[in-house]
Amino acid sequence: MNNLINIIIPVFNGEKFISQNFNCCLEISKKFNIQIIYIDNNSTDNSFSILKKKIRNKNNFLLYKTKKKEKNSPGIARNIGIKRSKSNFILFLDIDDIIKINNFKKLIEYLKKTSANLIYLGKSNKKNRSSPYLKYNIKSLNKFFKYSNNMEVVGLIFNKKFLIKHRLKFSSGIFEDIYFIFKCHFSI
């Protein structure tokens, strides 16, 4: 695996967010050895062509497209990203998300030292002052519900080997993020 982390970003009709997201990812990619994978999810606007122009001649950016017959599901797009990823860790973003570079530096340093399968990013809480990275597993689902207010995959780091080993993929449909996170917890 070439990079420490891949950022996987599904895109559906997100042309108004592309510039901000892309510029953020470009800035991060200049400072860190990462790869960004955009997956157009059958957009009906100009998202695909805008991204295609932006990533031209950028070796650490990839662009894929879901098949026309597939539903507009970020999960399907994320599955393509997982399959195409060549990194140890995966971070999912949505096209309207950005990452602050000072936080990303801390994240990279932490990932170099860990072999965790699933890492929640966020501020530390009273019971976990030592690290802003919360680790959950099947024994701590109670803690998951108590301290987590975000049931999306955005803001989590996934170990790619763990996802592959347990054949963890997104299903298409409503609440696909929640179902994916549950499957991850039950596989730990």
N, C-alpha and C positions, 0 to 999 in steps of 0.2 A: 504494500500500500504506500503510495507516494506522499500523500498529505496527512497531517494529523487529523484534520477535520474537513468535512464537506458541509456546505450550507445548501440545503435543498429548498427551492422556492417554487411552489405551484402558482401558476398565473391564469386567471380567468378574467378577461375584460378589465385589466388593471392598468391600462395605458396612462392614466392620470397619476399613478403611483410609481411608475417604472423609473423615472429619473432620480427621484429621491432614494429609492431602494438600491438602484444600480450604483449610484455615486457612493453610497455608504459601503456597499460590498467592494467596490473598486478600491476605495481608500484602505479598507482592511486587507485586501489581497496584495496591496503594495508592501505592507509591513509584515505579513504573516504568510507562511506556506500553507495556503488553503485553496480549495476549489469550490466554485459556486456553480450549482446546477439549477437552471431555470427549466421548468416544464410547462409549456403552454397547454392549457386544458380546454382546447377547442374554443378559444376566444372568438368572438364575432366582431371585435374591434381591431385595432392595429397593433395589439400587444406583441404578437409574434414578430412582425416586421420591424417594430421599434427595437425589440431585444436583439434581433438578428444583426441589425446595424451596430448596436452598442457593443456587442461582444466580438465583433469582427477583429481579428488579430490579437485577441486576448486569450492566451494559452490556458489560463486557469478558470475560464468561464465556458460552460457548455450550455447548449439549448436543445431541448427535445420537445416533442409534441405527442400528446395522447392520440390514440386512434379515433377517427371520426365516429366509429360505432360505439365507443365507450361514453358513458354518462359524464357530465361535467362534475367530477368528483375530485376534490383535492387529494383524497386518499389514493386514488388510482395514479395520479401524477406523482405523489410521494413514493409509491411503490416503484415507479420507473426510476426515480432518483436514487432509491436504496440500491436497486440493481446496478445502476451505472456508477455508483460511488466507489472510489478507490481509496478511501480513508479509513482510519481506525474509528473515528467518531462522526456522528451525524447530528447536525442542528437543523431543525426545520424552521423556516420563516414563512410568513405570508408576504405577498407583494407590497402590502401597506406597512410592513415592519421595517425598522432600522435598528442597528446595533451601535452603541457608543464604543469607540475604539479603545478608550481607557479600560472599559470593562472587558473587552475582548482579550487584551493582554493578560489580565488576571486569569481569564478562562483558559487560555493556551497554557500558561504555567501550571495550572491545576491539572489539565488533561495529560500533561507530560508525566505526571506523578501517579496517576490513578489507573486502575483497571476496572472501574465501576461499570456496571451494565446500563445503568439509568441514573442520570443526575438531573435534579431539578435546580434551575437557576432562580435566584431571588435573594431577597434580603434575609439575613438571619433573624430568628425569632428568639424569644427568651429561653426556650429549652435547647436551642442549638446555637449558642453564641460563638462557638469556635470556628464555624465555617458557614458561608452563605450557600453552600451546596448541600442540599438535603438529600439523603439517600433513603429510599423506601424499598421495602420488599414485601413478600406475602405476609410476613408476620406483623407488619406495621401498617396495614391498610387503614386501621383506625386513625393513626396519625396522619395518613394521607388525606382522609376526609376532614379531619380536624384543622389541619394547617394549610390545605390547598384550596384555593378558590378559583383556580384556573384548570379546567379540564381539557385544555387544548394541548397539542403536542408542541406548540410554539413555546419556547422557553425551557425545553428539556434537551438534554444531550443523550443520545443513544449510542451504545457501543455496537458497531456494525457486526462484529463477529457474533455477538449475543443475538441480534435480530436474525441473522442467517441460521445459526445453530438451532434456534427454536422456531424457524419458519414463520416469523412474525411479519404479517402484512396487514395493510389497511383493507377493510371491506368498504364497498361503496354504499353510501346511504347516510341517513341521518345519524348523528352522534358518532361518526366513525372515529373521531379522536379519542373519545372516552373509551370506546370498546378496545381500541388499540392499546391504550395505556393500561387498561385492566389486563389484557393478555400479557403485556410486558411484566406486570407485577406478579401474575400467577406463574410466570416462567422463571422468575428469579429463584 
